[in-house]
Amino acid sequence: MATKVVVLGGAGAVGSQAVRTLAEHGGFDEVVIADWNLARAQELATEIGRAGVTAAGVDVMDPDGVANLVRGSDIVLNCVGPFYRSVKTVLSTVLDLGINYVDVCDDVDVTNEILEWDARAKAAGVTALIGMGSSPGVTNLFAKFVVDQMLDECETVDIFHTHGGEPIEGPGVIGHRFHCMSIDIPMFLEGELRTVKYFEPDGIALRQTFDFPLVGDGIPVFPYPHPEQLTLPRFIKLQRVTNKGSVLPIPYYELTAEMCRLGLSSKDPVSVGDQSVVPYDFATAFLIRERDRILAETNFGEQRGCISVVVTGKKDGEPREFRLHMASASKALGEGTGIPAAIGTMLVHRGKASSAGVLPPEALLDATDFLGLVAQLPSLTSSASTFIEEVLPDGTVKQMPL
């Protein structure tokens, strides 16, 4: 019987990488590239040039259109952000149709809402793996790997990420950053969930620098409202979970933050002479233009990125610290998020998820299954380095095989 996966947002920076991975390694007879930009989806299908890879136009805010498109498929991978706007429409439609589902949702506020649909998914017999990108996604499974394989008890998980230099950056990505800087940011501190504000003293106090392998040392990172701080403490006993990140070049990220602080992320129109101008529309267009200038002025070079997870706990009563990294000096957001999403889709389709329900990676997947597939994908292993370090009591850092 033919197998079929539909990738929503399949022509975008993240979705296109997921499509390429699924077409090459997924084992599906049909891979549908579904995107509002039908011309780009068709172009990508032609580039891939494999029988069974087709293109379709879709508006993910139209539940009837989504239903007509995905009906009869085996699994749906949703790469359409911002997720606080789109994910509930898509997931609700898929649950009604009884189709398994994966997404890369990194918006913490809507994650809280869709986790409440767990019973609904179980009743429908649907496995919905949410947040299966880089952060969240790889980060969750890195933490789970250390907890399962190397510690008797875990105390802290601190997540760091940075990336930049992608060939394109669209308004949706910038909108997500504005959203992240504007909402309450959850941090799991001293055994309880708290919130901080990006521009206020409690959030500013959590800023720091971090040394990212293959990317750079002393890179500033800032509090990020990603879902790991919500989900990891639900499934692993912990005292602290933090998430901090940035976008390169840092002057571009700082410009984005300043525009948000000044209120230019607002979607309420203002009158400018005889015209009505939406600050958000101006800000995103301006940032897209300025990004190109800053990349050139800083001689940024190739796109690059890294996610790092620092885990502490105890083994045989002794304190231990491990650091897991997935770093690349030639790949960044698209590959770092799209390829893990494809791997998660493959694992769910192959029956490797532990149960039905709406659940994050650490609750559904075996970390060793994920890492095993990572090692088998030339498109990832040739461009990225995935490794683990142990910090010894004397401060020496020892690299270990994964």
VOMITOR-689404 format. One record per residue: x, y, z of N, C-alpha, C in turn. Coordinates in pm, whole numbers, padded with zeros to 5 digits, always signed. Layout:
N
XYZXYZXYZ
...
***
This chain:
402
+00085-00120+00000+00000+00000+00000+00088+00125+00000
+00059+00221-00087+00140+00343-00099+00134+00424+00030
+00247+00481+00067+00255+00566+00187+00275+00710+00145
+00216+00802+00223+00213+00943+00182+00236+01034+00302
+00325+01133+00284+00346+01238+00383+00319+01371+00316
+00250+01460+00389+00225+01596+00344+00306+01690+00432
+00388+01774+00369+00469+01871+00443+00410+02010+00421
+00343+02063+00522+00286+02197+00515+00399+02299+00533
+00400+02400+00449+00513+02492+00449+00636+02429+00387
+00614+02334+00299+00723+02253+00245+00818+02324+00152
+00782+02447+00108+00870+02522+00020+00954+02625+00095
+00934+02636+00227+01008+02734+00307+01147+02686+00344
+01219+02770+00419+01356+02740+00457+01365+02610+00538
+01274+02592+00633+01273+02470+00715+01206+02356+00642
+01087+02381+00588+01011+02275+00523+01082+02214+00405
+01155+02295+00327+01223+02241+00210+01332+02142+00248
+01400+02167+00360+01501+02072+00406+01436+01943+00455
+01321+01957+00521+01248+01837+00563+01203+01757+00442
+01153+01827+00340+01108+01759+00217+01223+01683+00153
+01337+01747+00138+01452+01681+00075+01493+01556+00153
+01492+01566+00285+01530+01451+00368+01429+01338+00356
+01301+01372+00359+01196+01270+00348+01196+01206+00209
+01220+01286+00106+01223+01231-00029+01339+01135-00048
+01451+01164+00019+01571+01081+00001+01577+00962+00096
+01530+00982+00220+01551+00880+00322+01425+00833+00392
+01310+00898+00366+01193+00871+00448+01121+00742+00419
+01136+00688+00299+01067+00565+00266+00922+00585+00227
+00882+00708+00195+00745+00735+00154+00733+00725+00002
+00622+00669-00044+00597+00665-00188+00560+00803-00241
+00489+00880-00158+00446+01015-00199+00490+01117-00095
+00550+01224-00143+00586+01339-00059+00522+01461-00122
+00428+01523-00051+00357+01638-00105+00415+01765-00043
+00465+01853-00129+00516+01984-00087+00399+02081-00090
+00344+02112+00026+00225+02197+00034+00266+02334+00086
+00232+02438+00011+00276+02572+00050+00183+02675-00013
+00173+02792+00051+00094+02901-00010+00162+02947-00138
+00295+02933-00145+00371+02970-00264+00380+02849-00356
+00275+02828-00432+00268+02709-00517+00380+02706-00620
+00415+02823-00674+00522+02827-00775+00653+02776-00717
+00684+02819-00594+00808+02773-00532+00800+02624-00498
+00683+02577-00457+00666+02434-00429+00687+02351-00555
+00634+02399-00666+00652+02328-00793+00799+02328-00835
+00864+02440-00814+01007+02452-00847+01089+02352-00765
+01057+02341-00636+01129+02248-00550+01105+02104-00593
+00981+02071-00626+00950+01935-00672+01031+01902-00797
+01044+01999-00887+01124+01977-01008+01271+01960-00974
+01321+02040-00880+01461+02028-00837+01489+01889-00782
+01398+01838-00699+01419+01706-00639+01411+01598-00747
+01314+01611-00835+01308+01524-00952+01288+01377-00923
+01211+01349-00820+01185+01209-00785+01039+01178-00805
+01010+01063-00861+00870+01022-00878+00801+01020-00743
+00680+01072-00739+00603+01073-00615+00617+01201-00536
+00711+01290-00573+00724+01420-00507+00644+01521-00587
+00539+01575-00525+00448+01665-00596+00429+01793-00515
+00369+01892-00578+00344+02021-00515+00195+02048-00507
+00155+02124-00405+00015+02163-00388+00009+02298-00319
-00089+02381-00356-00110+02508-00289-00201+02488-00169
-00174+02562-00061-00258+02549+00059-00248+02676+00143
-00360+02711+00204-00366+02816+00306-00396+02745+00438
-00299+02742+00529-00317+02663+00652-00420+02722+00745
-00466+02843+00718-00572+02901+00800-00711+02861+00751
-00716+02784+00644-00843+02735+00589-00857+02587+00623
-00932+02553+00728-00940+02413+00770-00996+02320+00664
-01092+02368+00585-01147+02282+00479-01041+02254+00372
-00963+02356+00338-00856+02336+00241-00750+02241+00291
-00714+02254+00419-00616+02162+00479-00672+02020+00479
-00798+02007+00519-00859+01873+00525-00861+01806+00388
-00899+01882+00286-00904+01824+00151-00766+01781+00104
-00664+01854+00146-00528+01823+00104-00472+01701+00175
-00489+01692+00307-00420+01588+00383-00501+01459+00395
-00629+01464+00363-00712+01344+00376-00649+01227+00299
-00637+01113+00365-00580+00994+00302-00429+00981+00318
-00365+01081+00377-00220+01070+00400-00192+00991+00527
-00070+00944+00538-00030+00867+00657+00015+00956+00771
+00077+01069+00735+00129+01159+00838+00143+01298+00779
+00127+01399+00864+00141+01539+00824+00254+01601+00905
+00345+01669+00836+00450+01746+00902+00420+01894+00880
+00404+01969+00988+00367+02110+00982+00489+02198+01011
+00532+02272+00909+00646+02363+00923+00605+02508+00901
+00478+02540+00923+00426+02674+00896+00422+02756+01024
+00509+02853+01033+00505+02946+01144+00446+03080+01098
+00416+03173+01191+00432+03151+01335+00324+03058+01389
+00364+02969+01476+00273+02864+01522+00164+02916+01614
+00190+03026+01684+00084+03079+01769-00038+03120+01686
-00017+03137+01555-00127+03174+01467-00188+03054+01395
-00105+02956+01359-00152+02853+01265-00173+02714+01324
-00105+02681+01434-00097+02540+01471-00231+02482+01515
-00314+02559+01582-00439+02501+01632-00533+02464+01517
-00536+02546+01413-00620+02513+01297-00574+02384+01232
-00444+02371+01211-00391+02252+01144-00409+02129+01231
-00367+02137+01357-00372+02019+01443-00515+01973+01466
-00607+02066+01484-00747+02027+01504-00800+01952+01382
-00766+02000+01263-00810+01935+01140-00754+01794+01129
-00627+01780+01160-00561+01650+01150-00617+01551+01253
-00643+01599+01373-00702+01511+01475-00839+01462+01432
-00920+01552+01374-01052+01512+01328-01044+01402+01221
-00937+01404+01141-00920+01305+01034-00847+01180+01080
-00795+01180+01203-00727+01062+01256-00592+01035+01192
-00519+01143+01157-00389+01129+01090-00278+01167+01187
-00170+01089+01189-00055+01122+01273+00009+01252+01227
+00080+01316+01322+00118+01456+01302+00252+01485+01370
+00331+01572+01305+00457+01622+01362+00465+01771+01330
+00520+01852+01422+00546+01991+01389+00676+02038+01452
+00712+02163+01422+00831+02225+01480+00790+02346+01563
+00675+02337+01627+00620+02448+01704+00717+02492+01814
+00758+02618+01808+00848+02671+01910+00787+02788+01985
+00656+02806+01974+00588+02912+02047+00531+02855+02177
+00583+02905+02287+00553+02845+02416+00408+02864+02457
+00348+02978+02423+00213+03004+02469+00113+02908+02407
+00124+02886+02276+00031+02794+02212+00065+02649+02245
+00189+02619+02279+00225+02484+02323+00143+02445+02444
+00128+02537+02539+00045+02510+02656-00096+02470+02616
-00150+02538+02515-00287+02511+02474-00301+02374+02406
-00211+02343+02315-00229+02218+02241-00191+02097+02325
-00111+02114+02428-00085+02001+02519-00215+01957+02587
-00309+02049+02600-00438+02016+02661-00525+01931+02568
-00483+01913+02444-00556+01828+02350-00509+01684+02354
-00427+01650+02452-00370+01515+02460-00478+01407+02465
-00580+01427+02549-00687+01327+02561-00763+01314+02429
-00784+01425+02362-00852+01422+02232-00773+01339+02131
-00641+01356+02129-00558+01279+02037-00558+01131+02073
-00551+01101+02201-00554+00960+02244-00686+00895+02203
-00796+00968+02220-00926+00913+02181-00933+00886+02032
-00861+00968+01954-00860+00950+01808-00754+00851+01763
-00671+00805+01858-00562+00714+01822-00452+00780+01741
-00436+00911+01760-00339+00988+01682-00216+01019+01766
-00099+01000+01707+00025+01044+01768+00059+01181+01711
+00066+01282+01798+00100+01418+01758+00228+01457+01829
+00338+01454+01757+00470+01489+01810+00492+01638+01784
+00494+01717+01891+00504+01862+01874+00644+01910+01914
+00687+02018+01851+00816+02076+01885+00934+01990+01846
+00932+01932+01724+01038+01841+01682+01130+01910+01582
+01194+02020+01627+01290+02091+01545+01428+02083+01607
+01491+02200+01622+01621+02204+01690+01599+02239+01837
+01550+02363+01861+01505+02402+01995+01366+02461+01980
+01264+02384+02024+01268+02251+02086+01287+02140+01984
+01317+02023+02034+01333+01905+01950+01460+01833+01984
+01567+01867+01912+01697+01806+01941+01738+01831+02085
+01711+01952+02133+01749+01985+02271+01681+01892+02371
+01553+01866+02353+01480+01777+02443+01542+01638+02444
+01576+01588+02324+01629+01452+02314+01773+01444+02361
+01850+01550+02345+01984+01554+02404+01974+01541+02556
+01884+01618+02616+01868+01611+02761+01824+01472+02804
+01730+01415+02731+01681+01281+02766+01791+01176+02753
+01875+01190+02651+01984+01096+02631+02077+01093+02753
+02115+01211+02803+02204+01217+02919+02134+01158+03042
+02009+01195+03061+01935+01144+03178+01924+00992+03174
+01893+00937+03058+01874+00792+03046+02004+00714+03050
+02110+00772+02995+02233+00694+02973+02345+00724+03072
+02345+00842+03135+02466+00884+03205+02446+00929+03349
+02323+00947+03392+02300+00999+03526+02202+00912+03603
+02219+00909+03735+02120+00848+03822+02009+00948+03854
+02046+01074+03865+01948+01180+03886+01996+01306+03816
+01901+01381+03762+01933+01503+03687+01889+01624+03769
+01969+01728+03765+01937+01849+03840+01905+01968+03750
+01987+01993+03649+01966+02111+03566+01985+02080+03418
+01909+02151+03335+01924+02147+03189+01924+02293+03142
+02035+02335+03084+02047+02470+03031+02071+02461+02881
+01985+02528+02804+01983+02516+02658+02031+02648+02597
+02121+02635+02499+02176+02752+02430+02169+02728+02279
+02138+02833+02204+02131+02818+02058+02162+02950+01992
+02225+02941+01875+02248+03058+01792+02261+03014+01648
+02228+03101+01555+02239+03069+01413+02234+03199+01335
+02275+03194+01210+02265+03313+01127+02326+03292+00990
+02299+03388+00903+02355+03386+00769+02277+03306+00668
+02154+03264+00700+02073+03190+00603+02054+03272+00476
+02038+03204+00362+02024+03278+00236+01907+03375+00235
+01798+03339+00301+01681+03428+00307+01627+03429+00449
+01557+03539+00480+01484+03546+00607+01355+03620+00581
+01244+03553+00610+01115+03609+00577+01048+03679+00694
+00936+03747+00668+00862+03818+00773+00817+03727+00886
+00783+03599+00855+00736+03509+00960+00840+03484+01067
+00967+03474+01025+01076+03452+01120+01093+03574+01209
+01088+03692+01149+01102+03816+01226+00983+03831+01321
+00864+03797+01272+00746+03804+01358+00757+03713+01478
+00816+03595+01458+00837+03504+01570+00930+03566+01673
+01035+03636+01628+01128+03698+01723+01060+03811+01800
+00982+03892+01729+00906+03996+01800+00817+03933+01907
+00751+03824+01871+00663+03754+01965+00742+03707+02087
+00858+03648+02063+00941+03595+02172+00988+03705+02266
+01010+03825+02212+01058+03936+02294+00945+04007+02368
+00821+03978+02330+00706+04053+02383+00629+03980+02492
+00633+03848+02490+00549+03771+02582+00626+03736+02710
+00554+03687+02810+00619+03634+02930+00705+03514+02891
+00827+03511+02943+00922+03405+02910+00931+03308+03027
+00890+03181+03008+00897+03086+03119+01040+03040+03143
+01076+03027+03267+01200+02965+03309+01169+02878+03430
+01222+02758+03430+01199+02667+03543+01318+02682+03637
+01295+02753+03747+01402+02790+03838+01371+02743+03979
+01471+02680+04042+01458+02631+04179+01333+02546+04197
+01307+02462+04097+01200+02364+04107+01061+02416+04079
+01049+02539+04025+00916+02590+03995+00919+02675+03868
+00805+02680+03800+00794+02757+03678+00770+02904+03710
+00854+02989+03654+00841+03133+03672+00840+03199+03534
+00812+03328+03531+00821+03401+03405+00906+03526+03425
+00976+03564+03316+01053+03687+03316+01016+03766+03191
+01052+03892+03188+01027+03979+03074+01160+04010+03005
+01158+04005+02872+01281+04022+02794+01350+04154+02823
+01274+04264+02833+01332+04397+02846+01336+04448+02990
+01292+04366+03085+01288+04410+03224+01401+04345+03304
+01430+04397+03424+01548+04352+03498+01557+04201+03520
+01442+04133+03543+01451+03989+03568+01497+03914+03444
+01458+03961+03325+01506+03899+03202+01648+03940+03169
+01680+04066+03189+01815+04115+03160+01917+04041+03247
+01879+04008+03371+01972+03940+03462+02011+03800+03413
+01929+03740+03326+01958+03606+03277+02043+03606+03150
+02072+03724+03096+02157+03729+02977+02300+03686+03011
+02367+03626+02915+02505+03582+02937+02572+03563+02802
+02694+03515+02803+02761+03473+02680+02786+03324+02687
+02807+03262+02569+02831+03118+02563+02927+03090+02449
+03011+02987+02469+03106+02945+02366+03044+02833+02284
+03017+02860+02157+02954+02762+02069+03060+02698+01978
+03076+02565+01984+03171+02498+01894+03141+02528+01748
+03244+02550+01669+03239+02575+01525+03175+02707+01487
+03114+02777+01582+03044+02901+01551+03115+03022+01610
+03155+03015+01738+03226+03127+01798+03216+03127+01949
+03313+03190+02014+03316+03202+02159+03260+03337+02203
+03211+03339+02326+03164+03463+02385+03046+03525+02313
+02958+03442+02257+02842+03493+02185+02730+03526+02284
+02675+03648+02280+02566+03682+02372+02442+03598+02345
+02378+03556+02452+02251+03484+02442+02152+03547+02540
+02024+03535+02506+01918+03606+02577+01804+03509+02609
+01726+03537+02713+01615+03448+02747+01521+03426+02630
+01483+03301+02606+01396+03264+02494+01274+03188+02546
+01154+03223+02500+01033+03153+02546+01002+03031+02460
+01091+02934+02464+01068+02809+02394+01004+02707+02488
+00947+02599+02433+00867+02509+02517+00944+02416+02611
+01074+02402+02595+01146+02305+02679+01128+02333+02829
+01120+02462+02865+01106+02495+03007+00973+02445+03063
+00874+02428+02975+00744+02374+03017+00744+02222+03017
+00799+02163+02911+00778+02019+02893+00879+01932+02965
+01007+01972+02966+01107+01884+03029+01076+01856+03176
+01037+01957+03256+01006+01925+03397+00883+01839+03416
+00798+01828+03313+00681+01739+03323+00721+01593+03318
+00831+01564+03250+00868+01425+03224+01002+01384+03285
+01076+01481+03335+01204+01453+03401+01208+01535+03529
+01247+01475+03640+01256+01547+03767+01378+01639+03761
+01354+01770+03772+01459+01870+03755+01441+01985+03853
+01550+02056+03876+01545+02177+03957+01552+02303+03870
+01609+02289+03750+01622+02408+03665+01621+02368+03518
+01545+02445+03437+01553+02437+03292+01551+02580+03239
+01655+02619+03167+01659+02751+03107+01683+02738+02956
+01647+02843+02885+01664+02845+02740+01709+02985+02700
+01824+02993+02634+01879+03123+02594+01935+03112+02453
+01910+03216+02373+01956+03209+02236+01976+03347+02176
+02021+03346+02051+02042+03471+01977+02048+03439+01829
+02055+03544+01749+02066+03533+01605+02189+03611+01561
+02261+03555+01467+02383+03619+01417+02355+03689+01284
+02426+03800+01258+02521+03870+01343+02450+03938+01460
+02518+03951+01572+02457+04010+01691+02406+04152+01665
+02473+04238+01586+02415+04370+01559+02277+04363+01494
+02253+04262+01413+02121+04244+01352+02019+04204+01459
+02057+04114+01546+01967+04072+01654+01936+04190+01746
+02038+04270+01777+02018+04385+01865+01927+04489+01799
+01938+04505+01668+01849+04597+01596+01705+04547+01603
+01686+04417+01587+01552+04359+01599+01494+04387+01737
+01576+04365+01841+01530+04388+01978+01494+04534+02001
+01575+04624+01948+01550+04766+01971+01421+04810+01901
+01395+04759+01783+01271+04793+01714+01149+04741+01790
+01164+04622+01848+01056+04568+01930+01036+04653+02055
+01145+04689+02121+01136+04770+02243+01068+04903+02216
+01091+04960+02097+01033+05089+02062+00887+05079+02018
+00833+04958+02011+00693+04941+01976+00667+04923+01828
+00772+04904+01747+00754+04890+01603+00707+04751+01562
+00687+04664+01659+00627+04534+01629+00475+04539+01634
+00420+04656+01662+00275+04671+01671+00208+04654+01534
+00093+04591+01534+00014+04577+01411-00101+04676+01404
-00104+04770+01498-00205+04876+01496-00157+04988+01404
-00234+05021+01299-00188+05122+01203-00179+05262+01265
-00086+05339+01211-00072+05480+01251-00082+05565+01124
-00127+05687+01139-00140+05778+01026-00009+05852+01004
+00040+05847+00881+00160+05919+00841+00121+06005+00722
+00097+06133+00747+00042+06218+00641-00095+06168+00603
-00114+06141+00476-00243+06091+00430-00243+05940+00411
-00141+05871+00468-00131+05726+00456-00148+05659+00591
-00193+05535+00586-00201+05452+00707-00089+05349+00700
-00004+05348+00800+00114+05261+00801+00106+05168+00922
+00130+05040+00897+00136+04943+01006+00283+04929+01050
+00316+04965+01174+00456+04959+01218+00521+04823+01195
+00446+04715+01219+00499+04580+01201+00542+04558+01056
+00462+04603+00961+00496+04585+00820+00623+04662+00784
+00634+04785+00834+00755+04863+00810+00876+04795+00874
+00860+04752+01000+00973+04696+01074+01027+04571+01007
+00938+04482+00962+00986+04358+00900+01057+04388+00768
+01002+04477+00688+01066+04513+00561+01202+04579+00586
+01207+04667+00684+01331+04737+00716+01437+04638+00765
+01397+04546+00851+01493+04449+00904+01546+04356+00796
+01461+04315+00705+01506+04230+00595+01611+04304+00512
+01587+04433+00487+01686+04512+00413+01815+04529+00493
+01802+04565+00620+01919+04591+00702+02001+04466+00728
+01935+04352+00732+02008+04227+00751+02112+04208+00641
+02073+04231+00518+02167+04217+00408+02286+04312+00425
+02257+04434+00466+02365+04531+00487+02459+04486+00598
+02403+04440+00709+02485+04400+00824+02567+04277+00791
+02507+04181+00721+02584+04063+00680+02704+04102+00596
+02684+04198+00506+02795+04243+00421+02899+04320+00501
+02855+04411+00587+02948+04494+00663+03032+04413+00762
+02974+04306+00813+03047+04223+00911+03124+04109+00845
+03119+04103+00710+03186+03993+00639+03150+03858+00701
+03020+03838+00718+02973+03723+00797+03013+03589+00736
+03009+03579+00606+03047+03453+00542+02934+03354+00541
+02970+03223+00548+02870+03117+00535+02774+03113+00653
+02653+03067+00626+02558+03044+00733+02613+02941+00831
+02578+02953+00955+02626+02860+01057+02534+02865+01178
+02543+02762+01261+02458+02757+01379+02498+02646+01473
+02448+02653+01593+02478+02550+01694+02368+02548+01799
+02335+02430+01844+02255+02415+01966+02339+02336+02066
+02335+02379+02191+02412+02315+02297+02322+02294+02418
+02335+02178+02480+02256+02145+02599+02354+02105+02709
+02349+02179+02820+02436+02151+02934+02351+02088+03044
+02389+01967+03083+02309+01889+03179+02396+01856+03299
+02344+01881+03419+02414+01842+03541+02327+01749+03625
+02394+01668+03707+02324+01575+03794+02424+01493+03871
+02382+01373+03909+02470+01286+03988+02472+01145+03932
+02587+01083+03943+02607+00942+03909+02686+00879+04022
+02629+00773+04082+02693+00708+04196+02724+00808+04307
+02634+00904+04323+02647+01001+04430+02742+01115+04401
+02808+01113+04286+02906+01216+04252+02848+01313+04150
+02877+01444+04163+02826+01541+04065+02890+01520+03928
+02809+01535+03823+02857+01520+03686+02799+01631+03599
+02873+01667+03495+02824+01766+03398+02857+01719+03258
+02757+01725+03170+02774+01686+03031+02721+01797+02941
+02788+01813+02826+02747+01912+02727+02732+01842+02592
+02616+01854+02534+02591+01797+02402+02575+01910+02301
+02638+01893+02185+02637+01998+02084+02600+01939+01947
+02524+02015+01871+02508+01991+01727+02543+02122+01659
+02661+02125+01595+02714+02249+01542+02750+02233+01396
+02738+02342+01322+02774+02341+01180+02831+02475+01141
+02941+02472+01065+03000+02594+01012+02953+02622+00871
+02858+02544+00822+02809+02568+00686+02658+02555+00673
+02590+02516+00779+02444+02503+00776+02386+02580+00893
+02257+02611+00884+02198+02688+00993+02053+02651+01015
+01963+02750+01016+01826+02728+01062+01751+02623+00983
+01755+02632+00850+01676+02539+00769+01713+02395+00794
+01841+02364+00782+01887+02227+00803+01874+02186+00950
+01912+02276+01040+01912+02242+01183+01775+02214+01237
+01671+02269+01175+01533+02245+01218+01463+02145+01127
+01481+02160+00996+01408+02076+00901+01448+01931+00903
+01578+01904+00916+01622+01763+00916+01576+01690+01042
+01591+01746+01164+01533+01678+01280+01383+01657+01269
+01312+01753+01209+01167+01736+01190+01138+01616+01100
+01218+01601+00995+01201+01486+00906+01231+01356+00980
+01336+01356+01063+01369+01235+01138+01256+01199+01234
+01200+01299+01302+01086+01273+01391+00968+01216+01315
+00943+01268+01196+00835+01217+01111+00859+01072+01074
+00982+01041+01037+01016+00903+01001+00998+00808+01119
+01038+00853+01239+01027+00766+01357+00881+00741+01393
+00798+00845+01388+00656+00826+01417+00594+00731+01315
+00626+00752+01188+00569+00667+01083+00613+00522+01097
+00733+00501+01148+00786+00365+01165+00743+00300+01296
+00656+00367+01368+00603+00309+01491+00695+00321+01610
+00787+00417+01607+00884+00432+01716+00835+00525+01826
+00721+00589+01809+00665+00672+01915+00602+00583+02020
+00611+00625+02145+00570+00538+02256+00420+00528+02274
+00344+00628+02225+00199+00625+02248+00128+00725+02160
-00005+00721+02163-00085+00828+02102-00090+00945+02200
-00129+01061+02149-00140+01179+02234-00069+01297+02173
-00088+01415+02232-00014+01535+02193+00099+01551+02293
+00221+01523+02249+00333+01513+02340+00461+01566+02277
+00556+01612+02361+00686+01659+02311+00781+01542+02286
+00895+01567+02224+00987+01458+02189+01031+01372+02305
+01059+01433+02420+01110+01355+02533+01007+01258+02588
+00880+01281+02557+00774+01192+02605+00738+01084+02505
+00779+01101+02379+00736+01008+02275+00848+00925+02214
+00969+00980+02207+01075+00915+02132+01187+00866+02221
+01255+00762+02175+01377+00715+02238+01492+00794+02177
+01571+00860+02261+01679+00944+02211+01779+00866+02127
+01801+00739+02162+01897+00660+02084+01844+00628+01944
+01712+00615+01930+01653+00597+01796+01680+00720+01711
+01661+00837+01771+01684+00961+01699+01831+00974+01659
+01921+00956+01753+02063+00972+01723+02111+00868+01624
+02049+00749+01626+02084+00647+01529+02051+00690+01387
+01936+00755+01370+01900+00803+01236+01986+00923+01195
+02019+01009+01290+02108+01121+01260+02238+01070+01199
+02292+00964+01258+02420+00910+01211+02411+00851+01070
+02289+00815+01028+02272+00752+00897+02246+00851+00783
+02233+00981+00816+02195+01077+00714+02317+01155+00665
+02366+01126+00547+02482+01198+00496+02459+01348+00487
+02337+01389+00456+02308+01532+00441+02328+01607+00571
+02320+01538+00684+02343+01602+00813+02484+01577+00863
+02529+01453+00857+02660+01420+00915+02775+01481+00837
+02755+01511+00708+02863+01570+00630+02882+01718+00660
+02780+01783+00716+02787+01927+00736+02781+01967+00883
+02748+01876+00971+02732+01911+01112+02812+01815+01199
+02848+01865+01315+02921+01784+01412+02835+01768+01535
+02805+01645+01569+02725+01615+01688+02814+01539+01787
+02832+01595+01905+02923+01530+01999+02886+01567+02142
+02943+01493+02235+02917+01514+02377+03049+01536+02449
+03047+01624+02547+03164+01651+02631+03127+01625+02776
+03224+01577+02853+03209+01568+02998+03304+01668+03061
+03252+01746+03156+03335+01839+03231+03380+01768+03358
+03508+01739+03368+03563+01666+03482+03573+01757+03604
+03587+01699+03724+03590+01780+03848+03696+01889+03848
+03809+01867+03778+03914+01968+03774+03892+02073+03666
+03777+02065+03599+03746+02163+03495+03789+02122+03356
+03862+02012+03344+03903+01962+03213+03781+01914+03136
+03779+01943+03007+03667+01901+02921+03714+01785+02835
+03641+01674+02845+03677+01553+02772+03568+01522+02670
+03606+01511+02542+03507+01476+02440+03484+01326+02441
+03355+01288+02429+03315+01148+02435+03241+01110+02308
+03245+00982+02269+03166+00939+02154+03019+00936+02188
+02936+00967+02090+02792+00960+02110+02741+00821+02072
***
